[in-house]
Amino acid sequence: MLGNNKYNLTVFKIGNILNFICSRNKVDVSVMRGVKLWKVNVKKSEIKKNVHTEEDIININGREMEPEELFEEYFKDELNNQNYIVSNIHIIAIIPPLPDKAHPYYNAIRDLQIPSNPKYKQRPLLLMNDLPTINGNDGLTDTTVLEDLSQIKEIMIVLGTSGSGKTRTLIELLCKKYGIYFTGLVKENPGSGDLRMMIDHIFPRLKESLPKNDLYATRYSKCLLFARIYTLNYILENYGKINPCNWAILQLCPTVFFDYDIFEEITSEFRKISEQYLDENLRKLIRNISLLVNQKRLPVILDEAQELIDRFQNKFTSTTDKDKSRPLYSLVIRAFTISGICVIPSGTGLTMKSVLDITGSHAMKGATWNNEDLIVIKNEFGSTKMLRNFLSKFGFPFDDHQDIMRWFVGRVRFATTFVEEWLNNNYGIDELFAKFKGYYTDPDSNKSIMVKIVNRTNNDTIRQGIRNNLKEGESEVDILSLLERAVIKNWFDGLNSIIVEKESALELFEYGVALLHREKDSKLQIIISEPLVIDMGILWELLIPNAIIKLFQDEGVRDIFKNPLPYNDWKIYEPPNGSLSVLATRSTSDYTLPNFLENPVSPFFYPENVAGPDVVTVMCPVDSDKKYLVLIQAKFRLKNKGDVLLTTDPKKFYHTRSEKKGVEAKLLNGKVYEISYDKVTKLIKKNYDGIFRIFISYPAEVTLKEEIEAKEMEVEEEEWVAIIDASNCNRIFEEKHIEMFKELKNPRKRNFDNGQNSSNKKPKALAEVNEAEVNEQ
């Protein structure tokens, strides 16, 4: 019982609790979509004492509960009488304050007509907003090419970077052409759960016999398609002409029109009839619908099609090679490939190799990445002007925040998710953007782009299977190396984009850090241009500061230094003219290492390449006016063995390598930038009381060459040296970051190792990044 209502526990959802809480507390409808529920397992007294914010809830291991999830999903242990003390189980409701009616945009937001997600009614759903209709609204996307191709092709694969607008484009296609929409992911996405129901039903029933699996899954797939075809034909025959947009909306939101998912029910009913009946009548109904709506083919969309691959590797037969096996994805496409149908698989998790290898040779002719059946979705968010046109529909104060909006150029999801959050929460725009940007770019965020790259590489079963099938050495590019160099080049050269016309770089797109693009009659291109992706920067730009702070302030790791530190308590120097929000700055033509040593404007500084160290900071003993210079060299990559510590030696600052070969080349005995060197030497003696030299050599496993003369490696009396390598890196870095470093390591597949490889193996847009010239005037 909840209030006066009785619920069956098997269908009882968190949303029922949320609605009850909102009703009992008379929560205003305008803020209901922002209410959050958290499950905690602590004493009530601790909640009253320590919990005041969401961050406090997270700190006591609170678990946020999604309204559309079943109650039993979050209370399995309690329902099974395991591992809990009943008095400690609590649900905390976070109810946002009422919107500020004095806010200049309050009325504009209140009057917006934006649909909510039927499965998550607390959030606006821009995906369904302003769909093309018979009333003249053309939608957001030009689908002309897709409409034409859907009438002449048996299959076409729709690809696009995560968040590029694939689903929205396909929905708009179905608003203009009668078709079918299936999706493999339904948790918070619109669409019927019938395909997901099939996936969950088939998986535990698969046998060792692949042919038997084929028969079982093929029949279920036909029932799935027949249910949709039968329903559309029934409506057209009995109720007159339903327009394509309304038919699409019925498929996207079946539970809005009925108390249950009608397509799940109909599919279950048709599983009772014979396959012969399905085959005979499926074709008849497709032909009849085509005549009624005047279409040659019905597009059948398989959105989030990677869900048909993930758990189903090697479970079904191949029709072309008896020695190979196929996943459920291949079988469904095989079952749907019928006269009068155009099958359209799509999904962020679809890699190019999966598309070319397992879609089926009967459908894909000529397995190359320039195959004409590969359709690239490129949304219209390529400029701030396009963004302005979109955001103005929602009363967003674009003109007051153009500095923020430039970050959202590139992908529809970046912009729409931000606007949904803005509409959903009572946040100021600047505050929300700071959180949003960190969500994507901070390596400490589990949702950051770089973390996602590593997690996908290591944990995604789709990619694991593909990787295992690759022959040794087949991959020509170390993807993280390529991404890193692209970001570096963008940073130093001020380019608007990095373009790679090389098939082996495709993983950048598959990992979601690059856009896929193709002009008419041209090759595919991989483009790295989005500000949020570029700003993720070089991996260690935030990791090094965190590690250095820990090295000085955590007594448990100070033994990494070769000699005891002169003081016990340390703090990062806070520049008097610096900004509290700026952790690190990078050198520019007007602000180089000498400028930082004389007038630091941030705690950490990334000097120009030829200066020497990778990172420079200043540490101070607590309750002392002394300042110590900290010079850091980070060799995450296998590069220039031997001179690694010399780059943290002030005597070698602004020294270049000799053109000679052998040991001499490693001693930085080449050209010297005298003016800059003299400035640095004087400033260090004048402003600093000692030097810490820190060398991070993981995962590159750099070894200090014995042939370097001892005098070149001498340490002054007021210098302290620390080396962080494979033996102690886990004491400084978090495990997830160590995994990232491992991904940077593999030299066998690297063609772009600091520009040292032959130029004919580098994409033209990734020419070597030259060392920044130092102004000697």
C-alpha positions in Angstrom: 0.0 0.0 0.0 1.1 3.5 -0.8 -1.4 6.1 0.5 -4.8 4.7 -0.5 -3.4 2.8 -3.5 -2.6 -0.9 -3.7 0.2 -2.0 -6.1 1.5 -5.3 -7.3 5.1 -5.4 -6.2 6.2 -6.9 -9.6 5.1 -3.8 -11.5 5.6 -1.2 -8.7 8.0 1.5 -9.9 10.1 4.2 -8.3 7.9 6.7 -10.2 4.9 5.7 -8.1 6.8 6.6 -4.9 7.9 9.9 -6.5 4.4 10.8 -7.5 3.1 10.0 -4.0 5.8 12.2 -2.4 5.1 15.1 -4.7 1.3 14.7 -4.1 1.6 14.5 -0.4 4.0 17.5 -0.2 2.0 19.5 -2.8 5.0 19.9 -5.0 4.4 22.4 -7.8 4.1 20.8 -11.2 6.7 23.2 -12.5 9.4 21.6 -10.3 8.2 17.9 -10.3 10.5 17.0 -13.2 13.5 18.1 -11.0 12.7 15.9 -8.0 15.3 13.2 -7.3 15.0 10.1 -5.1 18.0 8.5 -3.3 18.2 5.3 -1.5 20.6 5.3 1.5 21.6 2.7 4.1 22.5 4.7 7.2 21.0 5.7 10.5 18.4 8.5 10.5 20.5 10.4 13.0 23.4 10.4 10.6 21.2 11.8 7.8 20.0 14.6 10.0 23.6 15.4 11.1 25.6 15.1 7.9 23.2 15.3 4.9 22.5 18.7 3.5 23.3 18.4 -0.3 23.4 15.8 -3.0 27.1 15.6 -2.6 26.6 14.6 1.0 24.3 11.8 -0.1 26.9 10.6 -2.6 29.5 10.6 0.2 27.4 8.2 2.3 27.1 5.9 -0.7 23.6 7.0 -1.7 22.1 5.5 -4.9 20.0 7.7 -7.1 16.8 5.9 -8.2 15.3 6.3 -11.7 11.6 6.8 -11.7 11.0 4.4 -14.6 12.8 1.5 -12.8 11.0 -1.2 -10.9 11.1 -0.9 -7.1 12.6 -4.4 -6.8 15.6 -3.3 -8.9 16.8 -1.2 -6.0 15.6 -3.3 -3.1 16.7 -6.9 -4.1 18.6 -7.5 -0.8 15.7 -6.2 1.3 13.1 -8.3 -0.5 15.3 -11.4 -0.1 16.0 -10.6 3.6 19.8 -10.2 3.0 22.4 -7.7 4.1 20.4 -5.0 5.7 19.1 -3.5 8.9 15.5 -2.3 8.3 15.9 0.8 10.4 18.7 2.0 8.3 17.0 2.0 4.9 15.7 5.4 3.9 14.6 7.2 0.8 15.7 10.8 0.5 13.8 13.1 -1.8 15.6 16.2 -3.2 12.9 18.7 -4.1 14.2 21.7 -6.1 13.0 25.2 -5.1 10.2 26.8 -7.1 11.5 28.7 -10.2 12.2 32.4 -9.5 9.2 34.2 -11.0 11.3 37.3 -11.2 13.8 35.6 -13.4 13.8 37.4 -16.8 13.1 34.1 -18.7 10.6 32.6 -16.3 7.5 33.3 -18.5 9.2 32.3 -21.7 10.2 28.9 -20.2 6.8 28.4 -18.6 4.9 28.9 -21.9 7.0 26.5 -23.9 5.2 23.5 -25.3 7.8 20.8 -25.0 6.9 17.1 -24.8 8.1 15.0 -21.8 9.6 11.6 -22.1 6.7 9.2 -21.5 9.1 6.9 -19.6 10.7 9.7 -17.6 8.1 12.4 -17.2 10.3 14.6 -15.0 12.4 15.6 -18.0 11.6 17.5 -21.2 12.3 15.6 -24.4 13.6 17.8 -27.2 14.0 14.6 -29.3 10.3 14.7 -30.0 9.9 18.5 -30.2 8.9 20.2 -33.5 8.7 17.0 -35.6 7.8 17.4 -39.2 4.0 17.3 -39.7 1.5 17.7 -42.5 1.0 21.3 -41.3 4.1 22.5 -43.0 6.7 22.1 -40.3 9.8 20.7 -42.0 11.6 19.6 -38.9 15.3 20.2 -38.1 16.9 17.9 -40.7 16.9 17.6 -44.5 16.0 14.0 -45.0 15.5 14.2 -48.8 18.5 11.9 -49.6 17.3 9.4 -46.9 13.8 9.4 -48.3 15.0 8.8 -51.8 17.4 6.0 -50.9 14.9 4.3 -48.7 12.7 3.7 -51.8 15.4 2.0 -53.9 17.7 0.1 -51.4 17.3 -3.1 -49.5 19.6 -1.9 -46.8 21.5 1.2 -45.8 23.6 1.7 -42.6 23.2 5.0 -40.8 26.4 6.0 -39.0 27.2 9.1 -37.0 29.2 10.0 -33.9 27.6 9.6 -30.5 25.1 12.5 -30.1 25.2 13.6 -33.8 21.5 13.3 -34.3 21.0 9.9 -35.8 17.8 9.0 -33.9 16.3 12.4 -34.5 17.0 12.2 -38.2 15.5 8.7 -38.5 12.4 9.8 -36.6 12.0 12.7 -39.0 12.4 10.3 -41.9 9.5 8.3 -40.5 7.4 11.4 -40.2 7.6 11.8 -44.0 7.7 8.1 -45.1 5.5 5.3 -43.6 7.9 2.9 -41.9 8.7 0.9 -38.7 10.8 2.0 -35.8 12.5 -0.6 -33.5 15.1 0.3 -30.8 17.4 -1.9 -28.8 17.5 0.5 -25.9 14.3 1.6 -24.2 15.3 2.6 -20.7 14.9 6.4 -21.2 14.4 6.4 -24.9 11.1 6.6 -26.8 10.0 3.4 -28.6 8.3 0.1 -27.9 10.0 -2.5 -25.8 9.2 -5.3 -28.2 12.7 -5.6 -29.7 14.2 -5.5 -26.2 11.6 -8.2 -25.1 12.9 -10.4 -27.9 16.5 -9.9 -27.0 15.9 -10.7 -23.3 13.7 -13.7 -24.3 16.1 -15.3 -26.8 19.4 -15.0 -24.9 18.8 -17.5 -22.1 17.3 -20.0 -24.6 20.2 -20.2 -27.0 21.6 -23.7 -27.7 25.0 -25.1 -28.7 23.5 -25.9 -32.1 23.7 -22.7 -34.2 21.2 -23.9 -36.8 18.6 -24.4 -34.1 19.3 -20.9 -32.8 18.8 -19.6 -36.3 15.3 -21.2 -36.5 14.2 -19.9 -33.1 15.5 -16.3 -33.6 14.3 -16.1 -37.2 10.7 -17.0 -36.3 10.6 -14.5 -33.4 12.0 -11.8 -35.7 9.3 -12.4 -38.2 6.7 -12.2 -35.5 8.2 -8.9 -34.4 8.0 -7.4 -37.9 4.6 -8.9 -38.6 3.0 -7.3 -35.5 4.0 -3.8 -36.8 3.0 -4.5 -40.4 -0.3 -6.0 -39.4 -1.1 -3.0 -37.1 -0.4 -0.4 -39.7 -2.4 -2.3 -42.4 -5.3 -2.7 -39.9 -5.4 1.0 -39.2 -5.1 2.0 -42.9 -7.8 -0.4 -43.9 -10.3 0.3 -41.1 -9.8 3.8 -39.9 -8.8 5.7 -43.0 -5.4 7.3 -43.7 -3.3 7.9 -40.6 -0.4 10.2 -41.6 3.2 9.1 -41.3 4.0 11.4 -38.4 1.1 10.1 -36.3 2.0 6.5 -37.1 5.6 7.2 -36.0 4.5 8.8 -32.8 2.3 5.8 -32.0 5.4 3.6 -32.3 7.5 6.0 -30.3 5.0 6.4 -27.5 2.7 3.4 -27.4 2.1 3.6 -23.7 0.8 7.2 -24.0 -2.2 6.0 -26.1 -2.7 2.7 -24.2 -2.2 1.5 -20.7 0.3 -1.0 -21.9 2.8 -1.5 -24.8 0.5 -2.6 -27.5 3.3 -3.8 -29.8 4.7 -6.2 -27.1 1.2 -7.6 -26.7 0.6 -8.1 -30.4 4.0 -9.7 -31.0 3.3 -12.2 -28.2 0.0 -13.1 -29.8 1.5 -13.7 -33.3 4.1 -16.0 -31.8 1.2 -18.5 -31.5 0.7 -18.8 -35.3 2.7 -20.9 -37.8 5.8 -19.6 -39.6 4.2 -20.5 -43.0 1.3 -18.1 -42.2 3.8 -15.4 -41.3 5.7 -15.8 -44.5 2.6 -15.8 -46.7 0.8 -12.9 -45.1 3.8 -10.7 -44.3 4.6 -10.2 -48.0 0.9 -9.7 -48.9 0.4 -7.0 -46.2 3.6 -5.2 -47.2 2.4 -5.1 -50.8 -1.0 -3.8 -49.7 0.4 -1.1 -47.5 2.8 0.0 -50.3 -0.3 0.5 -52.6 -2.3 2.3 -50.0 0.4 4.8 -49.2 2.1 5.0 -52.6 5.6 3.9 -51.5 7.9 1.4 -53.2 9.5 0.4 -49.8 8.8 0.7 -46.1 11.9 1.8 -44.2 12.4 -0.5 -41.1 14.7 1.2 -38.6 16.8 -0.8 -36.2 18.0 1.9 -33.8 20.7 1.1 -31.2 21.4 -2.0 -33.2 24.6 -2.7 -31.3 22.3 -4.4 -28.7 21.8 -7.2 -31.2 25.6 -7.8 -31.2 26.7 -7.3 -27.7 25.6 -10.6 -26.0 25.2 -12.6 -29.2 28.7 -13.1 -30.6 29.1 -16.5 -32.3 25.5 -17.7 -31.6 24.2 -18.0 -35.2 25.3 -19.2 -38.6 26.7 -17.4 -41.6 25.0 -17.9 -44.9 28.2 -17.3 -46.8 30.9 -19.0 -44.8 30.3 -22.2 -42.9 33.4 -21.7 -40.8 32.1 -18.4 -39.4 29.4 -17.5 -37.0 27.2 -14.4 -36.7 25.4 -12.4 -33.9 21.7 -11.8 -33.6 22.2 -8.6 -35.5 22.9 -10.5 -38.8 20.0 -12.8 -38.3 17.4 -10.0 -37.7 18.6 -8.2 -40.8 18.4 -11.5 -42.7 14.8 -12.0 -41.5 13.8 -8.4 -42.3 15.3 -8.4 -45.8 12.0 -8.8 -47.7 10.7 -7.4 -50.9 9.2 -4.0 -50.2 11.4 -3.3 -47.1 14.5 -1.2 -46.7 16.3 -2.2 -43.5 18.2 0.7 -41.8 20.4 -0.4 -38.9 21.8 2.5 -36.8 23.5 3.0 -33.4 26.5 4.7 -31.8 27.9 1.3 -30.8 28.0 0.1 -34.4 31.7 0.0 -35.4 32.6 0.2 -39.1 34.1 -3.3 -38.9 30.8 -4.7 -37.5 28.9 -3.1 -40.2 31.1 -4.4 -43.0 31.7 -7.9 -41.5 28.4 -9.0 -40.0 25.6 -7.1 -41.8 25.6 -9.8 -44.4 27.2 -10.1 -47.9 23.8 -10.6 -49.4 23.1 -7.0 -48.5 26.4 -5.2 -48.4 28.2 -5.3 -51.7 31.8 -4.3 -51.6 33.0 -4.1 -48.0 34.9 -0.9 -47.9 34.5 2.1 -45.7 33.4 4.2 -48.7 30.5 1.8 -49.4 27.6 3.7 -50.9 25.2 2.0 -48.5 26.9 3.7 -45.5 24.9 6.9 -44.8 26.6 9.5 -42.7 24.4 11.7 -40.4 25.8 15.2 -40.0 23.5 17.4 -38.0 23.1 21.1 -38.6 25.0 22.3 -35.5 28.2 23.3 -37.3 28.2 27.0 -36.3 27.0 29.3 -33.5 24.5 30.7 -36.0 22.9 27.3 -36.4 22.9 26.8 -32.7 21.2 30.2 -32.2 18.4 29.3 -34.6 17.7 26.1 -32.6 18.0 27.5 -29.1 15.9 30.5 -29.8 12.9 28.2 -30.0 13.2 27.5 -26.3 13.7 31.1 -25.0 17.4 30.4 -24.4 19.2 33.8 -23.8 21.8 33.0 -26.5 23.0 36.6 -27.1 23.8 36.9 -23.4 25.9 33.7 -23.4 27.6 33.5 -26.8 30.9 32.6 -25.0 29.3 29.5 -23.6 27.4 28.5 -26.8 30.6 28.2 -28.8 31.3 25.1 -26.8 28.2 23.3 -28.2 29.1 23.5 -31.8 29.4 20.1 -33.3 26.7 17.8 -31.9 23.0 18.0 -31.3 23.2 16.0 -28.1 25.7 18.4 -26.4 23.3 21.3 -27.0 20.0 19.6 -26.4 21.1 17.9 -23.2 22.4 21.2 -21.9 19.1 22.9 -22.7 17.1 20.1 -21.2 19.1 20.5 -17.9 18.5 24.2 -18.0 14.8 23.8 -18.5 14.7 21.0 -15.9 16.7 22.6 -13.0 16.8 25.9 -11.3 20.5 26.5 -12.2 22.1 29.7 -13.4 23.5 29.2 -16.9 27.1 29.8 -15.9 26.9 27.4 -13.0 25.3 24.7 -15.1 27.8 25.1 -17.8 30.7 24.7 -15.4 29.2 21.4 -14.2 28.3 20.3 -17.8 31.8 21.0 -19.2 33.4 19.1 -16.3 31.1 16.1 -17.0 32.6 15.7 -20.4 36.2 16.8 -20.0 37.5 16.2 -16.4 39.5 13.0 -16.2 38.2 12.6 -12.7 34.7 12.3 -14.0 33.6 8.7 -14.9 31.6 10.2 -17.7 34.5 12.1 -19.3 35.3 11.5 -22.9 38.8 10.1 -22.1 37.5 7.7 -19.5 34.9 6.5 -22.0 37.6 5.8 -24.5 39.5 3.5 -22.2 36.4 1.9 -20.8 35.1 1.1 -24.3 38.4 -0.3 -25.3 38.8 -2.5 -22.3 35.2 -3.5 -21.4 33.0 -3.3 -24.4 32.3 -6.8 -25.6 31.6 -5.6 -29.1 35.0 -4.1 -29.5 36.7 -6.9 -27.7 35.3 -9.3 -30.2 36.4 -7.2 -33.1 39.8 -6.6 -31.6 40.3 -10.4 -31.1 39.5 -11.0 -34.8 42.0 -8.5 -36.0 45.3 -9.9 -37.2 48.4 -8.7 -35.4 49.6 -5.4 -36.8 46.5 -4.8 -38.9 45.6 -1.7 -37.0 47.9 1.0 -38.4 47.2 3.7 -35.8 47.4 3.9 -32.0 44.1 5.7 -31.6 45.0 7.5 -28.3 48.3 8.6 -29.8 46.5 10.0 -32.8 43.9 11.8 -30.7 46.6 13.2 -28.4 48.6 14.5 -31.4 45.5 16.0 -32.9 44.7 17.9 -29.8 48.3 19.1 -29.4 48.3 20.3 -33.0 45.0 22.1 -32.6 46.3 23.7 -29.4 49.6 24.9 -30.8 48.5 25.8 -34.4 45.1 27.2 -33.6 43.4 25.1 -36.2 39.7 24.9 -36.4 39.7 21.2 -37.1 41.9 18.2 -37.7 41.0 16.1 -40.8 42.1 12.6 -41.3 41.3 10.8 -44.6 42.6 7.4 -43.4 40.4 4.4 -42.8 42.6 3.2 -39.9 41.7 6.4 -38.0 38.1 5.4 -38.0 38.2 4.3 -34.4 38.3 8.0 -33.4 34.8 8.3 -34.7 33.7 5.0 -33.1 35.0 6.1 -29.7 32.9 9.2 -30.0 35.7 11.8 -30.1 35.6 12.7 -33.8 32.9 13.4 -36.4 32.3 11.3 -39.5 31.9 13.4 -42.6 31.5 12.8 -46.3 30.7 15.3 -49.0 29.0 14.1 -52.2 31.1 11.7 -54.2 34.1 12.0 -51.8 35.9 9.8 -49.4 34.9 9.6 -45.7 36.7 12.0 -43.4 37.4 11.8 -39.7 37.1 15.4 -38.2 38.2 16.4 -34.7 36.8 19.9 -34.3 34.4 20.1 -31.4 35.4 22.4 -28.5 34.3 20.0 -25.8 36.4 17.2 -27.3 39.4 19.4 -27.9 39.3 20.8 -24.4 39.7 17.3 -23.0 43.3 18.2 -23.9 46.3 16.1 -23.1 45.5 13.5 -20.6 48.0 14.6 -17.9 47.1 18.3 -17.8 44.8 17.7 -14.8 46.3 14.5 -13.6 49.8 15.8 -13.0 48.7 18.7 -10.7 46.6 16.2 -8.6 49.6 13.8 -8.4 52.1 16.5 -7.4 49.8 17.9 -4.7 49.4 14.4 -3.2 53.2 13.8 -3.4 53.8 16.8 -1.1 50.8 16.7 1.2 50.4 12.9 1.8 53.1 11.8 4.3 52.5 8.2 3.2 54.1 8.8 -0.3 56.9 11.3 0.5 59.5 8.5 0.6 59.3 8.5 -3.2 61.7 11.5 -3.0 65.4 10.3 -2.8 66.1 12.6 0.2 63.9 13.7 3.1 62.0 16.9 2.5 63.2 20.0 4.4 59.7 20.7 5.8 56.7 18.5 6.8 53.7 20.7 5.8 53.4 22.0 2.2 50.9 24.0 0.1 50.7 25.0 -3.5 51.8 28.6 -4.0 48.8 30.9 -4.6 49.7 33.7 -6.9 48.5 37.1 -5.6 47.3 38.1 -9.0 45.9 34.7 -10.0 42.4 33.4 -10.4 41.1 30.8 -8.0 39.3 29.1 -10.9 42.4 28.7 -13.0 44.5 25.6 -12.1 47.0 25.8 -14.9 48.0 28.1 -17.8 49.9 27.3 -21.0 52.7 29.4 -22.4 52.0 31.9 -25.1 54.1 34.2 -27.2 53.7 36.9 -24.5 53.9 34.7 -21.5 56.8 32.1 -21.3 58.7 30.4 -18.6 60.7 33.5 -17.5 57.4 35.4 -17.1 56.0 32.6 -14.9 59.1 32.5 -12.7 58.9 36.2 -12.2 55.1 36.6 -11.9 53.0 33.3 -11.7 49.4 33.8 -12.6 48.3 30.2 -11.8 49.5 27.3 -9.6 50.7 25.2 -12.5 52.3 26.2 -15.8 53.0 24.4 -19.1 56.1 25.9 -20.6 57.0 26.2 -24.2 58.6 23.0 -25.6 62.2 24.1 -25.8 62.2 25.4 -22.2 62.8 22.0 -20.8 60.2 20.6 -18.3 56.7 19.6 -19.1 55.1 21.2 -16.1 56.3 23.8 -13.5 54.7 24.7 -10.2 55.7 26.3 -6.9 55.4 24.7 -3.4 55.7 26.5 -0.1 56.2 25.3 3.4 53.2 26.1 5.5 53.8 29.2 7.8 56.9 30.2 5.8 57.7 32.7 3.1 60.0 30.4 1.3 59.3 29.2 -2.2 60.5 26.0 -3.9 60.4 25.5 -7.7 59.0 22.1 -8.8 60.0 20.9 -12.2 58.2 18.0 -13.7 59.0 15.8 -16.7 56.3 13.3 -17.8 57.3 10.5 -20.2 54.1 8.7 -20.7 55.4 7.8 -24.1 58.5 5.9 -25.2 60.7 8.8 -26.3 64.2 10.1 -26.1 65.6 7.7 -23.6 68.5 9.1 -21.6 68.0 12.8 -21.3 64.8 12.6 -19.3 66.1 14.1 -16.1 68.2 16.7 -17.9 65.1 18.5 -19.0 64.4 19.2 -15.3 67.9 20.6 -14.7 67.9 24.4 -14.9 71.4 24.2 -16.3 69.9 22.6 -19.4 66.9 24.9 -19.9 66.6 26.3 -23.4 69.2 23.8 -24.6 68.5 21.7 -27.7 69.8 18.3 -28.7 73.0 18.0 -30.6 72.8 16.9 -34.2 75.4 14.3 -33.4 74.4 10.7 -33.0 74.8 8.4 -30.0 75.3 9.6 -26.4 76.2 13.1 -27.3 72.7 13.6 -28.9 71.1 12.9 -25.5 73.0 15.5 -23.5 71.2 18.6 -24.7 74.5 20.0 -26.0 73.0 21.6 -29.1 71.9 25.1 -29.7 71.3 27.3 -26.6 68.7 30.1 -26.5 71.0 32.4 -24.5 68.7 35.3 -23.6 66.0 33.0 -22.2 68.5 30.8 -20.5 70.1 33.8 -18.7 66.7 35.2 -17.6 65.7 31.8 -16.1 69.0 31.3 -14.3 68.8 34.7 -12.7 65.2 34.4 -11.7 65.6 31.0 -10.1 68.5 32.2 -7.9 66.6 35.4 -7.0 63.1 34.1 -6.3 63.4 30.4 -5.1 65.0 28.6 -2.2 65.4 25.2 -3.8 64.3 22.9 -6.6 62.3 19.7 -6.7 62.9 17.6 -9.8 60.1 15.0 -10.5 60.2 12.5 -13.2 57.1 10.5 -14.2 58.0 7.5 -16.3 54.9 5.4 -16.5 53.9 3.5 -18.6 56.8 4.3 -20.9 59.3 2.4 -18.7 62.1 4.9 -19.5 65.5 3.8 -18.2 68.3 6.3 -17.4 71.2 5.4 -19.6 74.3 4.4 -17.8 76.5 5.9 -20.5 75.4 9.5 -19.6 78.3 10.9 -17.7 77.8 11.2 -13.9 78.5 14.9 -13.9 75.6 15.5 -16.3 73.3 14.0 -13.7 74.6 15.7 -10.6 72.1 17.0 -8.1 72.7 20.3 -6.4 72.6 20.6 -2.6 69.2 22.3 -2.6 67.6 19.9 -5.0 65.3 16.9 -4.4 64.6 14.2 -6.9 61.5 11.9 -7.2 61.0 9.2 -9.8 57.5 7.8 -10.3 57.5 4.6 -12.4 55.7 1.2 -12.6 56.9 0.3 -9.1 55.1 3.1 -7.3 52.7 4.8 -9.7 49.7 3.2 -7.9 50.6 5.2 -4.8 50.1 8.5 -6.8 47.6 7.9 -9.5 44.1 6.4 -9.3 43.6 2.9 -10.9 41.4 4.2 -13.7 44.1 6.7 -14.7 46.8 4.0 -14.6 44.6 2.1 -17.1 44.6 5.1 -19.3 48.4 5.2 -19.2 48.6 1.6 -20.2 46.5 2.4 -23.3 49.0 5.0 -24.3 51.8 2.5 -24.1 51.7 -0.1 -27.0 54.5 1.0 -29.4 53.9 -1.8 -31.9 50.8 -0.1 -33.4 52.0 3.5 -33.2 52.8 5.4 -36.4 52.7 8.9 -34.9 55.2 8.6 -32.1 56.1 12.3 -31.6 56.7 12.7 -35.3 59.6 10.3 -35.4 58.2 7.9 -37.9 58.4 8.2 -41.7 56.3 11.0 -43.1 54.5 8.8 -45.7 52.7 7.1 -42.8 51.2 10.3 -41.3 48.0 11.8 -42.5 48.7 15.2 -44.0 46.7 17.0 -41.3 48.9 15.5 -38.6 52.3 16.8 -39.6 54.9 17.0 -36.9 54.2 19.6 -34.2 57.3 21.8 -34.3 58.8 23.1 -31.1 57.6 26.6 -30.3 60.1 29.2 -31.2 61.3 31.4 -28.4 61.3 35.1 -28.9 65.0 36.2 -28.5 64.4 39.8 -29.3 
